[in-house]
Amino acid sequence: MTEVETPLQTEADELDFAALLEISLAETQIERGDIVTGTVLSVDHHGLIVDVGWKRDGIVPRRDIERLNMSPDDFEVNQEVDVAVVRLEDAEGNLILSASQARQSEDWKQAEALLAAEEPWVGKVIDSNRGGLIIPFGHLRGFVPASHVSDLPRGIHDAEREAYLRKLIGREITVKVIEVNRRRRRLVFSQRDAERETREARKDALLQELTEGEVRRGVVSGLRDFGAFVDLGGADGLIHISELAWHRVNHPSEVVSVGDEIEVYVLRLDEDGKRIGLSLKRLQPNPWALVDEMYHIGQLIEGTVSRVADFGAFISMEPGIEALLHVSQIASINSVDPQTVIRSGMRLLLRVISIESDKQRLGLSLKDVTPEEVERWENQVDNATVAELLPVEMVATEEEKAEEAPVAEVAEADA
């Protein structure tokens, strides 16, 4: 006997079916921007038809596939493919999908992971403009601003900067991700930050390897007013200007040039501050060790004025040292401005009045040299006389000399 359905039962069955359909659609609901995995149903010249488990199949246009440097023929029916939902419905009611945007989404995720981990990454420069370098990152285009390009000379003109950046096209460089912005499609790298981190790691390793007192070979990598940087193999040490030579150095360029390969003495290691102090002069004989043998108090010597200061002048003399001619030892009258009397490059006959070789000090006097000694010296060398160096009004008479106070001690100065 056939069971007859009542109207109430029919209505209940319809409600159950509608609920099940609603649940089913909710489970497969997709939104614009979602990345989903679908199955290729068909391949033709226009693109792909892909089943993404929704109420209708989606279309991947040919032009989207070509953005991957591929063609529809590179796909097969029943192949699984990741796609991004571009539009739920176009003018013709089609679901529009993108294989290239799905690939880019993975690239964005990888870039975000590199940013979070602060890990370096190696990429190849494919183009440049006056603002910086272009580096592909998967299917994205990353940018290295010129200010984050290592070794780019500062203060150069736009044309010179563009020419420098063009030379980097085709090279692989190590960079760090410093900005990821999907909405604005900004992916920014820094070569400078990556190299700084790499060099710091190398410096840490080098600090463990070096020992104070050893001699290393390196290449001069940079010059500053305060000294010279030397690359010891991926990490720099500093030769302070006072350690470049035993004589006074006004600028490191007087002693070394960028690119010079030199031997250096490891002077100090500071692991906490990550500093490596080097010396060039410690590999050369200390000229002050010979001073006691070469000079004695009262001795006449010939020297060349190397620089003039308010308190006197520094005199270059053998064997490569600088001695002090204090202002009080220039003339027999009280107020003398050394810079109006003496100039750099002058050769003078002077008398040694103090020697402190352990402190690297040697005091000289010009006024203690007698006219007879000057005359004999002038007859031996072709040189300006002491009298010619001093204005006539500064040459004191014997009476004035007798009235002068005792000779002042040579003031201490940092040679």
Buried (B, 14 or more C-beta within 10 A) or exposed (E): EEEEEEEEEEEEEEEEEEEEEEEEEEEEEBEEEEBBEBBBEEBEEEBBBBBBEBEEBBBBBBEBBEBBEBEBEEBEEEEEBBBBBBBBEEEEEBBBBBBBBBBBBEBBBBBBEBBEEEEBBEBEBEEBEEBBBBBBBBBBEBBBBBEBBBEBEEEEEEEEBBEBBBEBEEEEBBBBBBBBEBEEEEBBBBBBBBBEBBBEEBBEEBBEEBEEEEEBEBBBBEBEEEBBBBBBEEBBBBBBBBBBBBBBBEEBEEBBEEEEEBEBBBBBBEEEEEBBBBBBBBEEEBBBEBBEEBBEEEEBBBBEBBBBEEBBBBBBBEBBBBBBBBBBBBBBBEEBEBEEBBEEEBBBBBBBBBBEBEEBBBBBBBBBBEEEBBEEBBEEEEBEEBBEBBEEEBBBEEEEEEEEEEBEEBEEBEB
